[in-house]
Amino acid sequence: MLFEVTAKWSGEGYEGKVEYTNGISMEFCAMPPWGKREDLVTPESCFVAAIAMCYEMFMVATLKRMRIEASMMEVKAVGEIAEGEMAPGKAFDRIELTPRVKVSEENKEKAVRATELAKEYCLITNSLKVPVTISPEILT
């Protein structure tokens, strides 16, 4: 399976548009201080969003496989780059995922295990060299 996107420079500053083969497109810009627009996504925010989206999908699949009904779920993802580290060859220092899941009291422990399994199954987290930590919040 191939995944293909094309990023095109806008001709101005550090801005562009990414186009997907399904017709979806999205404008983006560099992060500050290079990018001057706060109304656009940055490659860094899209990177962190991809981690959250992938983990969330695998969390749903894991809960289904474990026969756990969740009445609510969300995944917050935070990626950190140390101040002054925005130089060529540098990387994110850490990624932290905080899945919040609401399940019945009897499924609370199983839901914690599901948060760990979702990370193991997630294609994106498995493709990273940066440490990814999980801090689940299981609500009942």
C-alpha positions in Angstrom: 0.0 0.0 0.0 1.3 3.4 -0.9 0.5 6.8 0.6 1.2 9.7 -1.6 1.0 13.5 -1.1 2.5 16.4 -2.9 3.7 19.6 -1.1 3.8 22.7 -3.3 5.5 25.9 -2.4 3.2 28.9 -2.6 5.9 31.2 -4.0 5.9 33.3 -0.9 7.8 32.9 2.3 7.6 29.6 4.0 4.1 28.7 2.9 2.7 25.9 0.8 -0.1 23.5 0.1 -0.2 19.8 0.6 -2.4 17.8 -1.8 -3.6 14.3 -1.3 -4.5 11.9 -4.0 -8.2 11.8 -2.9 -8.5 15.5 -3.7 -8.1 16.9 -0.2 -5.7 19.8 0.1 -4.4 21.8 3.0 -2.4 25.0 3.3 0.6 25.0 5.7 3.5 27.2 6.8 6.7 26.9 8.7 6.5 27.3 12.5 7.5 30.7 14.0 9.8 32.5 13.6 9.9 31.5 9.9 6.1 31.1 9.4 4.2 34.3 9.8 0.6 32.9 9.7 -1.1 31.5 12.8 -4.1 30.4 10.9 -2.3 27.5 9.1 -1.0 24.2 10.3 2.7 23.5 10.5 4.5 20.3 9.5 5.3 19.8 13.2 1.7 20.1 14.2 0.6 17.7 11.4 3.3 15.2 12.6 1.9 15.3 16.1 -1.7 15.1 14.8 -0.8 12.0 12.7 0.4 10.3 15.9 -2.9 11.2 17.7 -5.1 10.1 14.8 -3.3 6.7 14.3 -3.2 5.9 18.0 -6.9 6.8 18.3 -7.9 4.5 15.5 -5.9 1.6 17.0 -7.4 2.4 20.4 -10.9 2.0 18.9 -9.8 -1.3 17.3 -8.3 -2.6 20.5 -11.3 -1.7 22.6 -13.5 -3.5 20.0 -11.3 -6.5 20.0 -11.3 -6.7 23.8 -15.1 -6.2 23.8 -14.9 -3.1 25.9 -17.6 -0.5 25.3 -16.5 3.1 25.6 -18.9 5.9 25.9 -16.2 8.6 25.2 -12.7 8.6 24.0 -10.2 11.3 23.0 -6.5 11.4 22.6 -4.4 14.4 23.3 -0.9 14.4 21.8 2.0 16.7 22.8 5.3 16.8 21.0 8.2 18.7 22.5 11.2 20.2 20.9 13.7 21.8 23.2 14.2 25.6 23.0 17.0 26.4 20.6 17.0 23.0 19.1 15.3 24.0 15.8 18.4 23.3 13.7 19.1 20.9 10.9 19.3 17.3 12.0 17.4 17.9 15.3 14.3 16.0 16.3 11.4 16.0 18.7 12.6 15.2 22.2 9.4 13.4 23.3 5.8 12.7 22.4 3.2 12.2 25.1 -0.2 10.7 24.4 -3.0 11.1 26.9 -5.9 8.9 25.9 -9.1 9.7 27.9 -11.6 6.8 27.8 -14.9 6.4 29.6 -15.8 2.8 30.3 -17.7 0.8 32.9 -16.0 0.3 36.3 -15.6 -3.5 35.6 -13.6 -2.7 32.4 -11.3 -0.1 33.9 -8.2 -2.3 34.2 -8.8 -3.8 30.8 -9.0 -0.3 29.3 -5.6 0.5 30.8 -4.2 -2.5 29.0 -5.9 -1.4 25.8 -4.0 1.9 25.9 -0.7 0.0 26.0 -1.7 -2.4 23.2 -2.9 0.5 21.0 0.6 1.9 21.1 2.1 -1.4 20.2 -0.2 -1.8 17.2 0.0 1.8 16.0 1.8 2.1 12.7 2.9 5.7 13.3 4.2 5.2 16.9 6.1 2.1 15.7 7.7 4.2 12.9 9.3 6.8 15.3 12.6 7.0 16.9 11.4 9.6 19.5 10.2 8.2 22.8 6.4 8.0 23.0 4.8 7.8 26.5 1.2 7.0 27.3 -0.5 8.6 30.3 -4.0 7.2 30.2 -7.0 8.7 32.0 -9.7 6.1 32.5 -13.0 7.5 33.5 -16.0 5.5 34.8 
